[in-house]
């Protein structure tokens, strides 16, 4: 069975997701009057963003090493 997503596809998806989550978490942290009305765990959002960023770094390293 052929996996429909390649490493560059997953890398791009992780990069875009990390950027969106990091921007959202920074906006939430910078507006405390707005963030007080949102029931969202801000630290968990930031951890998810950092996790996606690390996943992106891993896929870039895989491409540099030569793993298809």
DOBATOR-753989 format. One line per field, with one value per atom (N, C-alpha, C, CB): residue in three letters; atom name; x, y, z. Coordinates in steps of 0.02 Angstrom, whole numbers, plus 50000, padded with zeros to 5 digits. Glycine has a CB too. Example, Ala and Ser with C-alpha at 12.3 -4.5 7.8 and 13.67 -1.06 7.14 Angstrom:
BEGIN
r = c(ALA  ALA  ALA  ALA  SER  SER  SER  SER)
a = c(N  CA  C  CB  N  CA  C  CB)
east = c(50660  50615  50660  50565  50642  50684  50645  50704)
north = c(49716  49775  49835  49776  49888  49947  50002  49970)
up = c(50390  50390  50390  50452  50354  50357  50394  50286)
END
This chain:
BEGIN
r = c(UNK  UNK  UNK  UNK  UNK  UNK  UNK  UNK  UNK  UNK  UNK  UNK  UNK  UNK  UNK  UNK  UNK  UNK  UNK  UNK  UNK  UNK  UNK  UNK  UNK  UNK  UNK  UNK  UNK  UNK  UNK  UNK  UNK  UNK  UNK  UNK  UNK  UNK  UNK  UNK  UNK  UNK  UNK  UNK  UNK  UNK  UNK  UNK  UNK  UNK  UNK  UNK  UNK  UNK  UNK  UNK  UNK  UNK  UNK  UNK  UNK  UNK  UNK  UNK  UNK  UNK  UNK  UNK  UNK  UNK  UNK  UNK  UNK  UNK  UNK  UNK  UNK  UNK  UNK  UNK  UNK  UNK  UNK  UNK  UNK  UNK  UNK  UNK  UNK  UNK  UNK  UNK  UNK  UNK  UNK  UNK  UNK  UNK  UNK  UNK  UNK  UNK  UNK  UNK  UNK  UNK  UNK  UNK  UNK  UNK  UNK  UNK  UNK  UNK  UNK  UNK  UNK  UNK  UNK  UNK  UNK  UNK  UNK  UNK  UNK  UNK  UNK  UNK  UNK  UNK  UNK  UNK  UNK  UNK  UNK  UNK  UNK  UNK  UNK  UNK  UNK  UNK  UNK  UNK  UNK  UNK  UNK  UNK  UNK  UNK  UNK  UNK  UNK  UNK  UNK  UNK  UNK  UNK  UNK  UNK  UNK  UNK  UNK  UNK  UNK  UNK  UNK  UNK  UNK  UNK  UNK  UNK  UNK  UNK  UNK  UNK  UNK  UNK  UNK  UNK  UNK  UNK  UNK  UNK  UNK  UNK  UNK  UNK  UNK  UNK  UNK  UNK  UNK  UNK  UNK  UNK  UNK  UNK  UNK  UNK  UNK  UNK  UNK  UNK  UNK  UNK  UNK  UNK  UNK  UNK  UNK  UNK  UNK  UNK  UNK  UNK  UNK  UNK  UNK  UNK  UNK  UNK  UNK  UNK  UNK  UNK  UNK  UNK  UNK  UNK  UNK  UNK  UNK  UNK  UNK  UNK  UNK  UNK  UNK  UNK  UNK  UNK  UNK  UNK  UNK  UNK  UNK  UNK  UNK  UNK  UNK  UNK  UNK  UNK  UNK  UNK  UNK  UNK  UNK  UNK  UNK  UNK  UNK  UNK  UNK  UNK  UNK  UNK  UNK  UNK  UNK  UNK)
a = c(N  CA  C  CB  N  CA  C  CB  N  CA  C  CB  N  CA  C  CB  N  CA  C  CB  N  CA  C  CB  N  CA  C  CB  N  CA  C  CB  N  CA  C  CB  N  CA  C  CB  N  CA  C  CB  N  CA  C  CB  N  CA  C  CB  N  CA  C  CB  N  CA  C  CB  N  CA  C  CB  N  CA  C  CB  N  CA  C  CB  N  CA  C  CB  N  CA  C  CB  N  CA  C  CB  N  CA  C  CB  N  CA  C  CB  N  CA  C  CB  N  CA  C  CB  N  CA  C  CB  N  CA  C  CB  N  CA  C  CB  N  CA  C  CB  N  CA  C  CB  N  CA  C  CB  N  CA  C  CB  N  CA  C  CB  N  CA  C  CB  N  CA  C  CB  N  CA  C  CB  N  CA  C  CB  N  CA  C  CB  N  CA  C  CB  N  CA  C  CB  N  CA  C  CB  N  CA  C  CB  N  CA  C  CB  N  CA  C  CB  N  CA  C  CB  N  CA  C  CB  N  CA  C  CB  N  CA  C  CB  N  CA  C  CB  N  CA  C  CB  N  CA  C  CB  N  CA  C  CB  N  CA  C  CB  N  CA  C  CB  N  CA  C  CB  N  CA  C  CB  N  CA  C  CB  N  CA  C  CB  N  CA  C  CB  N  CA  C  CB  N  CA  C  CB  N  CA  C  CB  N  CA  C  CB  N  CA  C  CB  N  CA  C  CB  N  CA  C  CB  N  CA  C  CB  N  CA  C  CB)
east = c(50042  50000  50044  49952  50030  50069  50038  50072  50080  50057  50048  50107  49989  49977  50016  49904  50040  50078  50152  50055  50191  50263  50291  50296  50354  50387  50383  50460  50395  50387  50316  50408  50266  50196  50184  50148  50207  50199  50238  50221  50297  50338  50304  50406  50275  50239  50178  50218  50141  50082  50102  50046  50155  50178  50202  50233  50237  50262  50204  50307  50154  50097  50058  50052  50048  50011  50049  50000  50114  50154  50151  50226  50154  50150  50083  50164  50029  49962  49953  49909  49974  49967  50010  49984  50071  50113  50086  50184  50060  50030  49968  50011  49927  49867  49886  49824  49935  49954  49984  50003  50023  50052  49998  50105  49949  49895  49854  49849  49842  49804  49843  49787  49909  49949  49957  50018  49954  49965  49903  49992  49844  49782  49749  49734  49769  49741  49666  49778  49641  49569  49528  49555  49556  49521  49528  49548  49587  49599  49562  49673  49541  49503  49433  49498  49409  49343  49345  49311  49404  49411  49428  49466  49392  49407  49452  49341  49516  49565  49629  49578  49657  49719  49776  49732  49800  49850  49917  49860  49935  49999  49996  50016  49938  49931  49935  49865  49906  49910  49982  49869  50020  50090  50130  50120  50116  50151  50136  50131  50074  50056  50094  49980  50100  50136  50210  50129  50239  50310  50318  50336  50271  50273  50270  50217  50227  50223  50288  50163  50317  50381  50437  50400  50438  50488  50477  50487  50413  50398  50421  50323  50413  50439  50514  50419  50549  50622  50644  50650  50607  50623  50614  50578  50561  50551  50604  50481  50626  50681  50745  50691  50760  50819  50815  50829  50755  50747  50762  50676  50741  50754  50828  50713  50862  50933  50974  50957  50954  50990  50979  50969  50920  50906  50854  50967  50817  50763  50704  50743  50680  50627  50564  50615)
north = c(49942  50000  50062  50000  50108  50170  50223  50194  50253  50305  50369  50316  50401  50457  50521  50472  50526  50586  50570  50612  50615  50607  50649  50627  50640  50678  50753  50656  50778  50850  50875  50868  50834  50854  50860  50803  50812  50813  50871  50746  50884  50939  51006  50939  51016  51078  51086  51080  51032  51034  51052  50967  51021  51037  51109  50989  51134  51202  51252  51217  51243  51288  51284  51272  51225  51216  51249  51141  51241  51271  51347  51248  51375  51448  51474  51469  51441  51463  51458  51421  51404  51396  51445  51325  51458  51506  51577  51504  51596  51662  51668  51676  51617  51618  51623  51556  51584  51587  51654  51530  51683  51749  51803  51768  51799  51847  51840  51839  51779  51768  51793  51694  51782  51805  51881  51772  51914  51986  52026  52005  51996  52031  51998  52032  52017  51984  51997  52007  52055  52069  52024  52143  52006  51961  51888  51969  51871  51802  51782  51790  51831  51814  51788  51875  51805  51782  51716  51835  51691  51629  51573  51635  51518  51460  51413  51423  51432  51394  51390  51428  51331  51323  51351  51248  51409  51444  51407  51515  51377  51340  51278  51321  51245  51186  51204  51150  51262  51286  51298  51349  51329  51342  51277  51389  51229  51165  51128  51121  51131  51099  51133  51103  51199  51235  51216  51311  51212  51192  51120  51200  51077  51007  51002  50967  51041  51042  51069  51084  51119  51146  51095  51207  51057  51004  50948  50976  50933  50883  50906  50869  50970  50998  50991  51072  51006  50999  50927  51024  50880  50809  50790  50765  50814  50797  50829  50818  50889  50921  50882  50995  50859  50818  50752  50805  50723  50661  50672  50633  50729  50744  50758  50803  50789  50803  50739  50850  50692  50629  50585  50592  50591  50553  50499  50522  50501  50453  50474  50449  50430  50450  50462  50400)
up = c(50000  50000  50000  50060  49957  49951  49995  49877  50038  50083  50042  50142  50042  49998  50016  49997  50078  50097  50099  50166  50071  50073  50130  50005  50144  50198  50185  50205  50124  50113  50125  50042  50110  50123  50199  50093  50236  50309  50339  50341  50312  50337  50325  50302  50267  50253  50297  50179  50308  50351  50422  50349  50448  50515  50522  50536  50471  50474  50475  50414  50433  50431  50497  50372  50522  50585  50642  50600  50645  50699  50696  50694  50636  50629  50652  50557  50631  50650  50726  50615  50756  50828  50867  50849  50844  50879  50874  50850  50816  50809  50854  50735  50854  50896  50970  50884  50992  51063  51081  51079  51037  51052  51054  51000  51010  51012  51076  50951  51098  51159  51220  51167  51221  51277  51278  51275  51219  51217  51233  51150  51230  51246  51307  51186  51367  51427  51436  51489  51415  51422  51376  51408  51319  51273  51296  51203  51320  51339  51403  51348  51442  51502  51485  51548  51425  51404  51367  51360  51353  51315  51364  51260  51359  51400  51360  51424  51358  51319  51361  51250  51363  51400  51357  51418  51376  51335  51334  51361  51391  51393  51349  51465  51349  51307  51233  51322  51215  51146  51126  51137  51171  51156  51152  51209  51197  51194  51129  51254  51106  51042  50984  51030  50987  50935  50934  50945  50993  50997  50975  51070  50991  50968  50892  50999  50861  50788  50758  50764  50790  50767  50772  50807  50827  50833  50783  50904  50770  50718  50650  50716  50637  50574  50570  50567  50625  50626  50614  50693  50642  50632  50559  50677  50527  50456  50412  50433  50430  50392  50401  50415  50462  50473  50435  50547  50432  50394  50321  50402  50294  50223  50212  50201  50262  50254  50256  50310  50299  50305  50244  50368  50214  50154  50163  50129  50218  50228  50185  50304  50142  50095  50129  50042)
END
